[in-house]
Amino acid sequence: MNTAGGRVLLGLVVLVVLTGSGAWAGRFSDVLGMELETDLQGVRVFKVDGEAKLLGLQVGDRIERLGGRKVTEGWDFMARIDGLGPELPLTVRRGEKTFELTLERPRLAGKLVFVSDRSGPWELWRMDADGSRVHQLTRRGLQPQGAVWSPDGKQIAFEWMTPYWDIWLMDENGHNLRRLTSFPDAETRPRWSPDGQFLYFISYQWGGTAIGRVSLATGEQQKVVQMADKPSWAPWRYSTYDLSPDGTTLAFPRETSGAWRLHFANPDGSNVRPAPQPGTQQVGLDWSPDGKRLLWADGSAYHVWDLEREQVSGFSLQPDGWAAFAPDGRSVVYEHRPSDNEKTDLYVVDLHGRPLHRLTYHPANDRWADWWAPKQ
């Protein structure tokens, strides 16, 4: 077991919330293997499990400093984890003794864009996947959501209520805002073509519910394929549809006999055909980076469909909300709500549903993430 001055890689974070934690606002579970509570003496380790035990932390220890700054409350400790990056130096007091420990988060590649209410209203934020360089991108209180990185990682497309839902584009630092659609109803859920020439979206402007696309070079909009004969919000809590990484196949749910069933089409909407996938209510879709699997939700759980074998894997994840493949194609990033707290954070699990990492720790809500990383 590590002692003073020790270091351990906290690659595995226990997602199972420790029992008996209750819902007291001064207590935070699942914080790098610890459960913390705030009392008159400061931040106390209330329970400890997993990797935190290997580090040598014990129940009753006091966390006095994080990154050299004094810690007085649990929410303050949580709020500063993300911005410090992969190394989290702690000053811990045990009785009359004080010692130093360094928690080391996984050094994950790439960057995330996500929705958060850290500043009050829901806004878009970005963060490097290792927890560093946290930056607020929007500041207008217009409920941005559905943000996705461009293929080169230099731009972000998203939907904004201005006053109707429209598709917007901005640089990765939040500058150079550009409005791409302006139909007086709703355009939502942007998706990039792999060559970066088009942005796809869901719209009501052609009657019913359809997928359209806009050319970034000319601004021309065109209908691609019909999803339903009437406007419908049924699948909109999910990622809804996706274009394959090679740009050849559009996967989308189509309303058939009162259920949303998976269909394929060419990227221009031609050659529409039902997918040979069992089950109904396929309303959430995300293609793996290698194009061999689809992450899909049936309304009660997420599953992974192996397209080559035409079979559904044993992966099952409760659909708390948005979920998508991570850049490595071997894991999934999703939003999760710990049972003892009303907020949501971003997590990573493998394709067996086993927890790998917790990406955000802030006491506000972090949701709806898109993760970009350079291709290897």
HELIX and SHEET records of a PDB file:
HELIX    1   1 GLU A   51  LEU A   55  1                                   5    
HELIX    2   2 GLY A   74  ILE A   81  1                                   8    
HELIX    3   3 ASP A   82  LEU A   84  5                                   3    
SHEET    1   A 7 ARG A   7  LEU A   9  0                                        
SHEET    2   A 7 LYS A  97  GLU A 104  1                                        
SHEET    3   A 7 GLU A  87  ARG A  94 -1                                        
SHEET    4   A 7 ARG A  62  LEU A  66 -1                                        
SHEET    5   A 7 GLY A  42  VAL A  48 -1                                        
SHEET    6   A 7 MET A  34  ASP A  39 -1                                        
SHEET    7   A 7 ARG A  27  VAL A  31 -1                                        
SHEET    1   B 5 ARG A   7  LEU A   9  0                                        
SHEET    2   B 5 LYS A  97  GLU A 104  1                                        
SHEET    3   B 5 GLU A  87  ARG A  94 -1                                        
SHEET    4   B 5 ARG A  62  LEU A  66 -1                                        
SHEET    5   B 5 ARG A  69  LYS A  70 -1                                        
SHEET    1   C 4 HIS A 135  GLN A 136  0                                        
SHEET    2   C 4 GLU A 123  ASP A 128 -1                                        
SHEET    3   C 4 LYS A 111  SER A 116 -1                                        
SHEET    4   C 4 ASP A 366  TRP A 372 -1                                        
SHEET    1   D 4 GLN A 145  TRP A 149  0                                        
SHEET    2   D 4 GLN A 155  MET A 161 -1                                        
SHEET    3   D 4 TRP A 165  ASP A 171 -1                                        
SHEET    4   D 4 ARG A 178  ARG A 179 -1                                        
SHEET    1   E 4 GLU A 187  TRP A 192  0                                        
SHEET    2   E 4 PHE A 198  SER A 203 -1                                        
SHEET    3   E 4 THR A 209  SER A 215 -1                                        
SHEET    4   E 4 GLN A 221  ALA A 228 -1                                        
SHEET    1   F 4 ASP A 242  LEU A 243  0                                        
SHEET    2   F 4 LEU A 250  THR A 256 -1                                        
SHEET    3   F 4 ALA A 259  ALA A 265 -1                                        
SHEET    4   F 4 ARG A 273  PRO A 274 -1                                        
SHEET    1   G 4 GLY A 284  TRP A 287  0                                        
SHEET    2   G 4 ARG A 293  ALA A 297 -1                                        
SHEET    3   G 4 TYR A 302  ASP A 306 -1                                        
SHEET    4   G 4 GLN A 311  VAL A 312 -1                                        
SHEET    1   H 4 ALA A 323  PHE A 325  0                                        
SHEET    2   H 4 SER A 331  HIS A 336 -1                                        
SHEET    3   H 4 ASP A 345  ASP A 350 -1                                        
SHEET    4   H 4 PRO A 355  ARG A 358 -1                                        
END                                                                             
